[in-house]
Structures are given as C-alpha cells and as structure tokens.
Amino acid sequence: MNIIWGFILFVISFIGFIGQAITAAWPLTAVKLGLTEPEAEVDPTFYLDVRGEAFWDSLILWLLPVAGLLLLLNNPVWPYFGLVGGGIYLYFAGRGIVVRKMMQRRGIRIGSPESLRLIFAFLTLWGLAALITIILAIAALPLP
C-alpha cells in the first residue's frame, strides 16, 4: 500500500510543483503547455496573482513530492513531510478553487471554460491527495 500511494503521491504532487515552477520561470512556455492562460485573455490582476502564486509555490510545493519519494523508499521521516506538504497542498487547492469561484461570480476574466474545468479537476485532485496523505501520515506517526 505504501509503495502504491508513494508512487501516486509523487506523480500527482510533482505535476503541481513542476507546473508552478514552469509558470514562474517561463510564463510563455506555461501558456504553450496549457498551464496558464495568455496574459491578454485574463484580467491583469488575476494574471499577476497567478504569477505571484507560481513564484511562491515553486519554493514550497516540493515537500509533498519528497513525502511521496520517502514513502516509496519506506523512510520513517515521510509522515513529517506528508503532514507539512499535505497542509501546503490542501491550502493551495482550497485557495485556488475558492479564489477562482469568487472571481468567476464577479465576472472577472480568469480563463476559458475548458481550462477552468481542467484546473478545478487538478485542484480537487491535489486537495484529495493532500487529505489522504495527512490521514496516512497521522496514522504512521509513532505513538508516544
């Protein structure tokens, strides 16, 4: 079970981390890959929020892929990375969904319906992976 979840967790969370790193460092490449919308097609404030979020996420989203890798290797410190990384991804997913929904309701241009469906699907997937990892990490912690 740990090997399977470690692999799944690594792949899912690494996609989030590398996507944000590409968005932060190479925004035109991110657009070509479909990771973000072109600047001209979204509200300028939303574009800046996405870019700022990408820069910050590039610094912190590495923790959950490391937790997945440590779990794959059966390293006993994985739960600590899983708890912190899971908390970060849970926040990342929740904030991403709530902010986009609120902006949508206000009529702010945040992307095409197709790209929004995709981002909501990924954000939901990352949030669920975070919750599962937090639960598994708590269960794996040594009892006092």
C-alpha positions in Angstrom: 0.0 0.0 0.0 2.8 2.4 0.9 4.6 1.8 -2.3 1.5 2.4 -4.4 0.5 5.5 -2.5 4.0 6.8 -2.5 4.2 6.5 -6.3 0.7 8.1 -6.8 1.5 10.9 -4.4 4.9 11.6 -6.0 3.4 11.8 -9.6 0.4 13.9 -8.6 2.2 16.3 -6.5 5.3 16.6 -8.8 2.9 17.7 -11.6 1.7 20.5 -9.3 5.3 21.5 -8.3 6.8 21.4 -11.8 3.8 23.2 -13.3 4.2 26.1 -10.9 7.9 26.2 -11.4 7.4 26.4 -15.2 4.8 29.1 -14.8 7.1 31.1 -12.5 10.2 30.8 -14.6 8.9 30.5 -18.2 5.4 32.0 -18.5 5.4 31.7 -22.3 6.2 28.0 -22.1 3.5 27.6 -19.4 1.0 29.1 -21.9 2.2 26.8 -24.7 1.8 23.8 -22.4 -1.7 24.9 -21.4 -0.6 25.5 -17.8 -1.9 29.1 -17.8 -3.9 31.4 -19.9 -2.2 34.0 -22.1 -1.9 37.4 -20.3 -4.1 39.1 -22.9 -7.0 36.7 -22.3 -7.4 37.2 -18.5 -7.9 40.1 -16.1 -4.5 41.8 -15.4 -4.9 41.4 -11.6 -5.7 37.7 -12.0 -2.7 37.2 -14.2 -0.4 38.8 -11.6 -2.0 36.8 -8.8 -1.3 33.6 -10.8 2.3 34.6 -11.4 2.9 35.6 -7.8 1.4 32.4 -6.6 3.6 30.4 -9.0 6.7 32.0 -7.7 5.8 31.2 -4.1 4.6 27.7 -4.9 7.8 27.0 -6.6 9.5 27.4 -3.3 7.1 25.4 -1.1 5.4 22.7 -3.2 8.4 20.4 -3.3 7.6 19.0 0.2 4.8 16.6 -0.9 6.7 15.0 -3.8 9.5 14.4 -1.3 7.0 12.8 1.0 5.9 10.5 -1.8 9.5 9.6 -2.6 10.3 9.0 1.0 7.2 6.8 1.3 8.3 4.8 -1.7 11.7 4.3 -0.1 10.0 3.4 3.2 11.9 6.1 5.0 10.5 6.7 8.5 10.5 10.5 8.2 8.0 10.5 5.4 5.0 11.3 7.7 6.5 14.7 8.7 7.0 15.7 5.1 3.5 14.3 4.4 1.9 16.4 7.1 3.6 19.7 6.2 3.4 19.0 2.4 -0.2 17.8 2.7 -1.1 21.0 4.6 0.5 23.1 1.9 -1.2 21.3 -0.9 -4.6 21.4 0.9 -4.2 25.2 1.3 -3.0 25.5 -2.4 -6.0 23.6 -3.7 -8.6 25.3 -1.5 -7.3 28.8 -2.2 -7.2 28.0 -5.9 -10.7 26.8 -6.0 -12.3 29.5 -3.8 -10.5 32.5 -5.4 -11.4 31.3 -8.9 -15.0 30.7 -8.0 -15.3 34.1 -6.3 -13.7 35.9 -9.3 -15.9 34.0 -11.7 -19.0 35.1 -9.8 -17.8 38.7 -10.1 -17.4 38.4 -13.8 -13.6 38.7 -13.7 -11.9 37.1 -16.8 -9.9 34.1 -15.4 -9.8 31.8 -18.4 -11.8 29.7 -20.8 -14.4 27.3 -19.5 -12.3 24.3 -20.8 -9.2 25.5 -18.9 -11.2 26.2 -15.8 -12.7 22.7 -15.8 -9.2 21.3 -16.0 -7.8 23.5 -13.2 -10.7 22.7 -10.9 -10.2 19.0 -11.6 -6.5 19.2 -10.8 -7.0 21.4 -7.7 -9.6 18.9 -6.4 -7.2 16.0 -7.1 -4.4 17.8 -5.2 -6.7 18.6 -2.3 -7.9 15.0 -2.0 -4.3 13.7 -2.3 -3.3 16.1 0.5 -6.2 14.9 2.7 -5.4 11.3 2.2 -1.7 11.9 2.8 -2.4 13.8 6.0 -4.6 10.9 7.3 -2.0 8.3 6.4 0.8 10.4 7.9 -1.0 10.8 11.2 -1.7 7.0 11.3 2.0 6.4 10.6 3.4 8.6 13.3 4.9 6.7 16.3 2.7 6.7 19.3 4.1 8.3 22.5 
